[in-house]
């Protein structure tokens, strides 16, 4: 295990990292020889990007990422995180960490992703993870569950973590494939995009989908929905807000924009609401907390947009975030 923080305030589970290669092409032609204009490579994945977003806005100085990594690519991932000053606990696995290759077509701005399968986690490696969580969860004030679990990790893991920690720490989840056990255990905030929301609930109408989530998962307090450049929304059990984003004249890569939003939400939740405490959804306290987080989501969306201006995921400039946030139109539903 590498570079472990002794007292992490924010614990990020991003168990499925990747070595990310991003290729920029003047024009992508399927079935033909394509010459790449530029290429970058770095550690990435939902957990990595979430932590990077926090650090870019100086929200995650006490945050630590927990991940599996193995083989030559796993060493590259761990070394790259250390060189970027990102605190991580890397649990070694036998299999090699996956490589994700992203093709950015400059002619039309489209993105194509080629994602390798992740290595299977063995019983001994899973045992090391559980030992790590026993050490880290008690000293964590916010816990972030990021993405699909790797092969060999039971989906109930997320649910067990939420059930264990939700009464004394804020829990944010950015996942849908392995999310049901966690949602049933009661995370406080679900961050999801529109496509994932439809896949999770089966409803194309987002308002209907959100109400279904609140009906099915009684302890879920808030849902934050990103939709790329399209309008986003934030929902409590009583209120809802819509956000219209400004058009960006020049973008370099949308990769990791949603993860960036997750990082800003998770990095600000305790700052906005204070230490974890119980909420009665019928009270003014819950209503006020919802308004506070709705404002934080506006900043998160600005950060996600600012991320698209850079070639590397979640690498933000504060000036860009502030400039974009001023242009986001936020409106409460029904107002």
VENGIVEN-V605651 format. One record per backbone hydrogen bond with DSSP energy under -0.5 kcal/mol. CO is the residue of the C=O (numbers start at 0). NH is the residue of the N-H. Records with the same first field share a line. If there is no record, write none. Layout:
# VENGIVEN-V605651
CO = NH + NH
This chain:
# VENGIVEN-V605651
2 = 87
8 = 140 + 141
9 = 11 + 63
10 = 12 + 143
11 = 13 + 65
12 = 145
14 = 67
17 = 19 + 43
18 = 20 + 99
19 = 21 + 41
20 = 22 + 101
21 = 39
22 = 24 + 103
23 = 36 + 37
24 = 105
26 = 28
27 = 29
28 = 31
34 = 25
37 = 23
39 = 21
41 = 19
43 = 17
44 = 48
45 = 49
46 = 50
47 = 51
48 = 52
49 = 53
50 = 54
51 = 55
52 = 56
53 = 58 + 59
54 = 57
59 = 62
61 = 8 + 9
63 = 11
64 = 88
65 = 13
66 = 90
67 = 16
68 = 92
69 = 73 + 96
70 = 74
71 = 75
72 = 76
73 = 77
74 = 78
75 = 79
76 = 80
77 = 81
78 = 82
79 = 83
80 = 85
81 = 84
84 = 86
86 = 64
87 = 89
88 = 66 + 90
89 = 91
90 = 68
97 = 18
98 = 115
99 = 20 + 101
100 = 113
101 = 22 + 103
102 = 104 + 111
103 = 24 + 105
104 = 107 + 108
109 = 104
111 = 102
112 = 114
113 = 100 + 115
119 = 121
121 = 125
122 = 126
123 = 127
124 = 128
125 = 129
126 = 130
127 = 131
128 = 132
129 = 133
130 = 134
131 = 135
132 = 136
135 = 138
136 = 139
140 = 169
141 = 10
142 = 171
143 = 12 + 145
144 = 146 + 173
149 = 152
150 = 120
151 = 153
153 = 156
154 = 157 + 158
155 = 159
156 = 160
157 = 161
158 = 162
159 = 163
160 = 164
161 = 165
164 = 167 + 168
169 = 142
170 = 187 + 188
171 = 144
172 = 190
173 = 146
175 = 178
178 = 182
179 = 183
180 = 184
181 = 185
186 = 220
187 = 220 + 221
188 = 172 + 190
189 = 223
191 = 225
192 = 196
193 = 197
194 = 198
195 = 199
196 = 200
197 = 201
203 = 205
204 = 208
205 = 209
206 = 210
207 = 211
208 = 212
209 = 213
210 = 214
211 = 215
212 = 216
215 = 217
216 = 219
221 = 189
222 = 234
223 = 191 + 225
224 = 232
225 = 193
226 = 229
227 = 226
231 = 242
232 = 224
233 = 240
234 = 222
238 = 235
239 = 332
240 = 233
241 = 330
242 = 231 + 244
243 = 328
246 = 248
253 = 256
255 = 259
256 = 260
257 = 261
258 = 262
259 = 263
260 = 264
261 = 265
262 = 266
263 = 267
264 = 267 + 268
267 = 271
268 = 272
269 = 273
278 = 280
279 = 282
282 = 286
283 = 287
284 = 288
285 = 289
286 = 290
287 = 291
288 = 292
289 = 293
290 = 294
291 = 295
292 = 296
293 = 297
294 = 298
295 = 299
296 = 300
297 = 301
298 = 302
299 = 303
300 = 304
301 = 305
302 = 306
303 = 307
304 = 307
305 = 308
306 = 309
307 = 251 + 252
311 = 314
313 = 315
316 = 320
317 = 321
318 = 322
319 = 323
320 = 324
321 = 325
323 = 326 + 327
324 = 327
327 = 329
328 = 243
330 = 241
331 = 334
